[in-house]
Amino acid sequence: MVDCVLYFEGDRSHHFRILRGVKNRFGATDEIGVFEMSESGLQQVHNPSELFLGDRQNRVAGTAVFAGLEGTRPLLVEIEALVAPSTLATPRRNVVGWDTGRLAMLTAVLETRCGVPLSGRDIFLNVAGGLRIQEPAADLAVAAALISSVTVKPLPARTVFFGEVALSAELRQVAQAETRLKEAAKLGFEQAMLPRLRNKMKPPQGISVCLPANLSEFIDSLGGIT
């Protein structure tokens, strides 16, 4: 009989490790610990969001910041997308750190419902830092990165994204929106784009919110796809 099972995750090419509980007879399994390898051994990372964010000084098309959750811990992660013309009969869909099936669904919704030209193009998607995201809440950030790459327009500065996308292109509310917004505000982000909330919530001081109801409204708020 096993009381507790912990996984020590990480890529050998990255200097951080994640301690994740998958079974705990005496407590919750929705918590993680993030550690960084230093000269003196493993050290706890007190602000993991800074670890997974790239240099935000230079705005580049195809990058978006996702306000996510790992267990109950808020975590801001940079998502990178590159959309390029394909010379292959079957365009490539290379994904690192996210679900390939979910990318296929999202690209179909973007093209069919919103007219974003993605067929006949290679798509490369990467979650910075080697982290793997399993939350459907990442849909909106991935969509933002794809749209930004297609239009070659950087996304608004100091902005985070989160929200689930339905097959109808409607945006669905996700859990713990306030927790995600507080983490974004703490790290200096000034705007968040997320689905409309059923219950009115006052955003944390220093951050404004944009609440589109569907992907078409979201794309319009980014300046369109022309």
VENZI-V147733 format. One record per residue. N is the residue number from 1. SS is DSSP state (H for helix, E for strand, - for the rest). PHI is phi in degrees with one decimal (999 if undefined). Layout:
BEGIN
N_SS_PHI, N_SS_PHI
END
This chain:
BEGIN
1_-_999, 2_-_-109.0, 3_-_-87.4, 4_E_-150.1, 5_E_-126.3, 6_E_-121.3, 7_E_-108.0, 8_E_-105.5, 9_E_-100.3, 10_-_162.2, 11_-_-97.3, 12_-_-62.8, 13_-_-85.5, 14_-_-116.7, 15_-_-94.1, 16_E_-114.5, 17_E_-135.3, 18_E_-117.0, 19_E_-97.6, 20_E_-124.8, 21_E_-89.6, 22_E_-110.1, 23_E_-150.0, 24_E_-151.9, 25_-_-65.9, 26_-_-113.8, 27_-_-168.1, 28_-_-77.2, 29_-_-113.5, 30_-_-101.5, 31_-_-117.9, 32_E_-131.7, 33_E_-123.5, 34_E_-113.7, 35_E_-129.4, 36_E_-121.7, 37_E_-81.5, 38_E_-122.9, 39_-_-62.8, 40_-_-98.9, 41_E_109.8, 42_E_-72.2, 43_E_-124.2, 44_E_-66.9, 45_-_-96.6, 46_-_-79.4, 47_-_-129.1, 48_H_-60.9, 49_H_-57.2, 50_H_-65.2, 51_H_-70.1, 52_-_-99.4, 53_-_-103.0, 54_-_-78.8, 55_-_-70.9, 56_-_-92.5, 57_-_-70.7, 58_-_-101.4, 59_-_-76.9, 60_-_-124.9, 61_-_-63.1, 62_-_94.9, 63_E_-119.9, 64_E_-140.8, 65_E_-102.4, 66_E_-98.3, 67_E_-92.4, 68_E_-111.1, 69_E_-133.9, 70_E_-114.8, 71_-_69.8, 72_-_-105.5, 73_E_-94.1, 74_E_-70.1, 75_E_-147.6, 76_E_-92.8, 77_E_-133.2, 78_E_-88.4, 79_E_-111.9, 80_E_-114.9, 81_E_-133.2, 82_E_-134.2, 83_E_-113.1, 84_E_-138.0, 85_E_-57.8, 86_-_-104.2, 87_-_-102.5, 88_-_-100.6, 89_-_-64.8, 90_-_-114.6, 91_-_-57.5, 92_-_-79.2, 93_E_-132.6, 94_E_-100.0, 95_E_-128.8, 96_E_-125.3, 97_-_94.1, 98_-_-143.1, 99_-_-82.9, 100_H_-63.8, 101_H_-63.9, 102_H_-70.2, 103_H_-63.7, 104_H_-60.1, 105_H_-63.3, 106_H_-66.3, 107_H_-65.3, 108_H_-64.6, 109_H_-65.1, 110_H_-60.9, 111_H_-78.0, 112_H_-72.4, 113_H_-89.0, 114_H_-121.6, 115_-_75.1, 116_-_-77.6, 117_-_-76.1, 118_-_-119.4, 119_-_-68.7, 120_-_77.5, 121_E_-127.6, 122_E_-76.0, 123_E_-127.1, 124_E_-119.2, 125_E_-129.5, 126_E_-139.7, 127_E_-95.5, 128_H_-61.3, 129_H_84.5, 130_H_79.4, 131_-_-74.1, 132_-_-109.0, 133_-_-104.2, 134_-_-118.3, 135_-_-74.9, 136_H_-61.8, 137_H_-62.1, 138_H_-77.3, 139_H_-51.3, 140_H_-68.3, 141_H_-67.4, 142_H_-65.1, 143_H_-59.6, 144_H_-62.2, 145_H_-65.0, 146_H_-64.6, 147_H_-62.2, 148_H_-62.3, 149_H_-69.5, 150_H_-62.9, 151_H_-86.5, 152_-_55.3, 153_-_-121.5, 154_-_-61.3, 155_-_-73.5, 156_-_-53.8, 157_-_-66.6, 158_-_52.6, 159_E_-125.6, 160_E_-115.2, 161_E_-134.3, 162_E_-163.2, 163_-_155.0, 164_E_-93.0, 165_E_-107.0, 166_-_-88.8, 167_-_-63.3, 168_-_-81.4, 169_-_77.7, 170_E_-71.4, 171_E_-100.1, 172_E_-106.1, 173_-_-65.3, 174_-_-119.2, 175_-_-73.1, 176_-_55.6, 177_H_-60.3, 178_H_-64.6, 179_H_-62.7, 180_H_-64.1, 181_H_-66.1, 182_H_-63.1, 183_H_-65.0, 184_H_-63.9, 185_H_-63.6, 186_H_-62.9, 187_-_-95.2, 188_-_91.5, 189_-_-77.3, 190_-_-110.8, 191_E_-144.8, 192_E_-133.3, 193_E_-111.7, 194_E_-152.6, 195_-_-63.9, 196_-_-59.7, 197_-_-95.6, 198_-_-68.9, 199_-_-105.1, 200_-_-63.3, 201_-_-134.1, 202_-_-81.4, 203_-_-66.8, 204_-_-59.0, 205_-_-60.6, 206_-_95.9, 207_-_-132.7, 208_E_-104.3, 209_E_-125.0, 210_E_-115.3, 211_-_-121.4, 212_-_-70.9, 213_-_-89.0, 214_E_-150.6, 215_H_-66.3, 216_H_-63.0, 217_H_-63.1, 218_H_-62.7, 219_H_-63.6, 220_H_-61.0, 221_H_-68.2, 222_-_-91.1, 223_-_103.1, 224_-_82.9, 225_-_-114.4, 226_-_-89.8
END
